[in-house]
């Protein structure tokens, strides 16, 4: 994962929250990096398209929905287990923007039966930071 200062990540998370807030008619200040889009907000897959378009417009980055929004997360975990691969290694490869500690949290969450999707504003911000670094060559 590219190295970003905590301030850079914070600023990106604030910008992501500002993009997300009007979609759900909430105050951006009430959102944090830990806000779960699907569990804490009434986010549905159609909303992710709007968020992705907003990220593209605001940050000028290409948005790969599957990576940015972890849409294939459970499939990657199942495929890794089916092929005798470490789920941590698979997720690190599929989501290079996520730090190892976040991957571990995600794996703990998805292993709980009936757990809601785990995507957070912080995860989206990490994707944006990663995509900006790739886009600008930083």
Backbone torsions as a table, in degrees:
resi	resn	phi	psi	omega
1	UNK	NA	134.6	177.9
2	UNK	-60.3	151.9	-179.4
3	UNK	-87.0	125.2	177.1
4	UNK	-129.2	146.0	177.7
5	UNK	-71.1	155.3	175.8
6	UNK	-56.5	-35.4	179.8
7	UNK	-65.9	-41.7	178.0
8	UNK	-61.3	-46.0	179.3
9	UNK	-63.8	-39.6	177.8
10	UNK	-62.0	-46.7	-179.3
11	UNK	-61.5	-40.0	178.0
12	UNK	-66.4	-42.5	178.9
13	UNK	-62.4	-39.1	177.3
14	UNK	-63.5	-42.0	178.6
15	UNK	-65.8	-40.1	177.5
16	UNK	-63.6	-44.0	178.3
17	UNK	-60.6	-39.0	179.0
18	UNK	-65.6	-32.2	176.1
19	UNK	-73.4	-38.3	-175.2
20	UNK	-76.3	-38.8	-172.0
21	UNK	-53.1	-49.6	-177.9
22	UNK	-67.4	-24.4	178.9
23	UNK	-63.7	-35.1	-176.9
24	UNK	-109.4	9.1	178.0
25	UNK	54.4	50.1	176.1
26	UNK	-126.5	161.6	177.0
27	UNK	-76.5	128.1	-179.8
28	UNK	-57.5	-31.8	-179.9
29	UNK	-66.7	-19.0	178.8
30	UNK	-83.3	-6.2	-178.8
31	UNK	-100.5	146.9	178.4
32	UNK	-134.9	171.3	176.2
33	UNK	-57.2	-26.0	-179.1
34	UNK	-84.1	-7.1	179.5
35	UNK	-62.3	124.5	178.8
36	UNK	-89.5	123.7	-174.4
37	UNK	-62.6	-45.0	-175.3
38	UNK	-83.5	-29.7	-175.9
39	UNK	-93.4	-36.6	-176.0
40	UNK	-96.2	-20.8	178.2
41	UNK	-120.9	160.0	179.2
42	UNK	-81.2	46.0	-175.8
43	UNK	-75.5	133.4	175.1
44	UNK	-123.6	171.0	-175.9
45	UNK	-58.3	-34.5	178.4
46	UNK	-63.5	-33.8	178.3
47	UNK	-67.1	-32.1	178.7
48	UNK	-63.4	-33.5	176.1
49	UNK	-62.6	-42.9	179.1
50	UNK	-66.5	-40.6	177.7
51	UNK	-63.7	-45.1	179.2
52	UNK	-59.5	-43.2	178.0
53	UNK	-64.2	-39.1	177.6
54	UNK	-64.9	-40.0	177.6
55	UNK	-63.2	-41.9	179.5
56	UNK	-62.2	-46.5	-179.6
57	UNK	-65.4	-47.8	-173.6
58	UNK	-71.1	-45.1	-174.1
59	UNK	-99.8	-12.9	-179.8
60	UNK	66.8	36.2	-179.4
61	UNK	-118.5	150.4	170.2
62	UNK	-72.6	138.9	-178.7
63	UNK	-113.4	115.5	172.8
64	UNK	-91.1	103.8	-173.7
65	UNK	-53.3	-42.8	-177.1
66	UNK	-60.4	-37.0	179.3
67	UNK	-82.4	-46.8	-176.1
68	UNK	-63.0	-36.4	-173.3
69	UNK	-112.1	9.2	175.5
70	UNK	54.7	34.8	-173.0
71	UNK	-65.9	-27.1	-179.3
72	UNK	-103.6	18.8	-175.2
73	UNK	-52.5	-55.0	-177.0
74	UNK	-65.1	-34.4	177.1
75	UNK	-63.7	-43.6	179.2
76	UNK	-61.9	-40.6	179.0
77	UNK	-64.2	-47.5	179.7
78	UNK	-62.9	-43.0	179.0
79	UNK	-63.5	-41.3	178.4
80	UNK	-61.1	-47.9	-179.6
81	UNK	-64.0	-39.0	179.9
82	UNK	-64.0	-33.2	-177.1
83	UNK	-100.1	11.7	177.7
84	UNK	69.2	21.2	179.0
85	UNK	-95.3	151.3	175.2
86	UNK	-67.5	125.5	176.6
87	UNK	-58.9	-34.9	178.3
88	UNK	-61.0	-44.2	-179.9
89	UNK	-65.8	-41.0	180.0
90	UNK	-64.0	-45.3	-179.2
91	UNK	-68.5	-35.1	176.8
92	UNK	-62.8	-36.4	179.0
93	UNK	-73.4	-42.2	-177.2
94	UNK	-76.3	-29.7	-176.7
95	UNK	-127.1	68.5	-175.4
96	UNK	-64.6	-11.2	178.7
97	UNK	-80.9	-14.3	-177.6
98	UNK	-93.3	132.9	175.8
99	UNK	-69.8	158.1	-177.4
100	UNK	-56.9	-37.9	-179.9
101	UNK	-63.7	-38.3	178.8
102	UNK	-69.9	-38.2	176.4
103	UNK	-59.4	-42.3	179.0
104	UNK	-63.0	-42.5	177.6
105	UNK	-61.1	-45.4	-179.0
106	UNK	-60.5	-45.2	-180.0
107	UNK	-62.4	-40.3	177.7
108	UNK	-62.9	-40.6	-179.6
109	UNK	-68.3	-43.9	-175.1
110	UNK	-72.6	-16.5	179.0
111	UNK	-82.5	-4.7	176.7
112	UNK	-85.8	119.0	-179.2
113	UNK	-56.7	133.2	177.6
114	UNK	76.0	8.8	-179.6
115	UNK	-65.8	141.8	178.0
116	UNK	-71.6	164.3	176.2
117	UNK	-54.6	146.8	-169.6
118	UNK	-98.9	-4.1	-175.3
119	UNK	-56.4	128.2	178.6
120	UNK	-117.5	165.2	173.4
121	UNK	-59.5	-37.8	177.5
122	UNK	-61.6	-36.9	177.2
123	UNK	-64.3	-42.8	178.9
124	UNK	-65.6	-41.7	178.0
125	UNK	-61.7	-39.9	177.8
126	UNK	-63.1	-39.8	176.8
127	UNK	-62.2	-45.8	-179.4
128	UNK	-60.1	-46.2	179.6
129	UNK	-59.2	-44.2	179.3
130	UNK	-63.0	-46.4	-178.8
131	UNK	-66.3	-38.4	176.9
132	UNK	-62.2	-42.8	179.3
133	UNK	-62.7	-42.1	179.1
134	UNK	-68.3	-39.5	-176.9
135	UNK	-70.1	-36.7	-177.5
136	UNK	-96.8	-6.3	-179.8
137	UNK	74.8	16.4	-179.9
138	UNK	-72.2	NA	NA
